[in-house]
């Protein structure tokens, strides 16, 4: 799990040994301090890739693009980078949806609904039971050839599957 440390910042203190740097949140130090030379190296690296700056028994403090994160799953730099980028994509999509809602635009549906007549025809053809196991519980309409692979919403490309069989099938053909 990766969590951003809200309110964390890099503190610079002037000591008898010179400038010392350390990440802090309020008055709490997140890592031991380091000198100016190491600061320059870490700052340059952290602008391109996540850099671990402190380790505790169960978590690591990462510095990346002027933000600090706790990771408690034994994540590596590539994992942290992937999670940070995914978080940014989700934040950007959420903002786009909010702007669309504010403008009064409703986002386009992801796919058109299967028509009532088609659903009734498939339900009748399959006898109201899962085409794989025969269950009548938690039925779902499944595309034999997925829409992403060019399948359509016609009766010949739809089947009834229970939720378990549908999950097992996934996006596979057949």
C-alpha positions in Angstrom: 0.0 0.0 0.0 1.3 3.4 -0.9 0.1 6.5 1.0 1.2 10.1 0.4 2.4 11.7 3.6 0.1 14.8 3.7 1.9 18.0 4.9 5.4 16.5 4.6 8.1 18.8 3.5 11.9 19.0 3.3 13.4 20.9 6.2 16.7 22.7 6.0 18.6 23.5 9.3 21.8 25.3 9.7 24.0 23.4 12.2 27.6 23.6 13.3 28.3 20.9 10.7 26.7 23.0 7.9 23.3 22.7 6.3 21.3 19.5 7.2 18.2 18.3 5.4 15.5 15.9 6.4 11.8 15.3 5.6 9.4 16.3 8.3 5.7 16.4 8.9 5.0 19.2 11.3 7.6 18.7 14.1 8.1 15.0 13.4 11.2 13.9 11.5 10.4 11.2 8.9 14.0 10.3 8.3 17.5 11.0 9.7 19.1 14.2 8.4 21.7 14.4 5.6 24.2 16.9 4.3 24.1 19.3 1.4 26.1 17.1 -1.0 23.7 14.1 -0.4 20.8 16.5 -0.6 21.7 17.6 -4.2 22.2 13.9 -5.3 18.8 12.8 -3.7 16.9 15.8 -5.1 18.2 15.2 -8.6 17.3 11.5 -8.4 13.9 12.1 -6.8 12.9 14.4 -9.7 13.1 11.4 -12.1 12.5 8.3 -10.0 11.2 7.5 -6.5 14.1 7.4 -4.0 13.9 5.7 -0.6 15.0 8.1 2.2 14.2 6.1 5.3 13.4 2.5 6.3 11.5 1.3 9.3 10.9 -2.3 10.2 7.6 -2.4 8.3 7.6 0.5 5.9 9.8 2.7 3.7 9.7 6.5 3.2 10.0 7.4 -0.5 10.7 10.8 -2.0 9.5 11.6 -5.5 8.7 14.8 -7.3 8.8 16.9 -4.1 6.3 14.6 -2.3 6.9 11.9 0.3 5.1 8.5 0.5 5.0 5.6 2.9 5.1 2.2 1.3 4.4 -0.9 3.5 4.4 -3.7 1.0 8.0 -4.0 0.2 7.6 -2.0 -3.0 10.5 -1.2 -5.3 11.1 2.1 -7.1 9.2 0.9 -10.3 6.2 -0.1 -8.1 6.1 3.3 -6.4 6.4 5.1 -9.8 3.5 3.0 -11.3 1.3 3.6 -8.3 2.0 7.4 -8.3 1.2 7.6 -12.0 -2.0 5.6 -11.6 -3.1 7.9 -8.7 -2.4 10.9 -11.0 -4.5 9.4 -13.8 -7.4 8.7 -11.5 -7.2 12.3 -10.1 -7.2 13.7 -13.6 -10.2 11.6 -14.7 -12.1 12.6 -11.6 -11.4 16.3 -12.3 -12.5 15.9 -15.9 -15.8 14.3 -14.8 -16.3 17.1 -12.3 -15.8 19.8 -15.0 -18.2 17.9 -17.3 -20.8 17.8 -14.6 -20.4 21.5 -13.8 -20.8 22.3 -17.5 -24.0 20.3 -17.5 -22.6 17.7 -19.8 -23.2 14.1 -18.9 -20.4 11.8 -19.8 -21.2 9.4 -22.6 -22.2 5.9 -21.4 -19.4 3.4 -21.7 -21.6 1.2 -23.9 -25.1 1.1 -25.1 -27.6 -1.0 -23.1 -28.7 -4.3 -24.5 -32.3 -3.8 -25.7 -35.2 -5.3 -23.8 -36.3 -7.5 -26.7 -32.8 -9.0 -27.1 -32.6 -9.7 -23.4 -36.0 -11.4 -23.3 -35.0 -13.5 -26.4 -31.7 -14.6 -24.8 -33.4 -15.3 -21.5 -36.1 -17.5 -23.2 -33.5 -19.3 -25.4 -31.3 -20.2 -22.4 -34.3 -21.2 -20.3 -33.5 -18.6 -17.5 -30.4 -20.6 -16.5 -26.6 -20.3 -16.8 -25.4 -21.7 -20.2 -22.4 -23.2 -18.4 -23.5 -24.7 -15.1 -27.3 -24.4 -15.2 -27.6 -22.2 -12.1 -30.5 -19.7 -12.0 -28.8 -17.4 -9.4 -27.2 -14.1 -10.1 -27.5 -14.3 -13.9 -25.6 -11.9 -16.2 -25.7 -11.3 -20.0 -22.3 -12.3 -21.4 -20.9 -11.5 -24.9 -19.6 -14.7 -26.5 -17.3 -12.6 -28.6 -16.4 -9.6 -26.4 -17.3 -6.1 -27.7 -13.6 -5.2 -27.6 -12.9 -8.0 -30.1 -15.6 -7.0 -32.5 -18.6 -8.9 -31.0 -22.1 -7.4 -31.2 -25.2 -7.1 -29.1 -27.2 -9.6 -31.1 -29.0 -12.6 -29.8 -26.5 -14.9 -31.4 -23.6 -13.3 -29.5 -25.2 -13.2 -26.1 -25.6 -15.9 -23.5 -26.7 -16.1 -19.9 -24.0 -16.9 -17.3 -24.1 -16.9 -13.6 -21.7 -14.4 -11.9 -19.1 -17.2 -11.1 -19.0 -18.6 -14.6 -18.8 -15.1 -16.1 -15.9 -14.2 -13.9 -14.1 -17.5 -14.8 -14.7 -16.8 -18.5 -13.4 -13.2 -18.2 -12.8 -11.5 -21.6 -11.9 -14.8 -23.3 -13.6 -16.0 -26.5 -16.4 -18.6 -26.1 
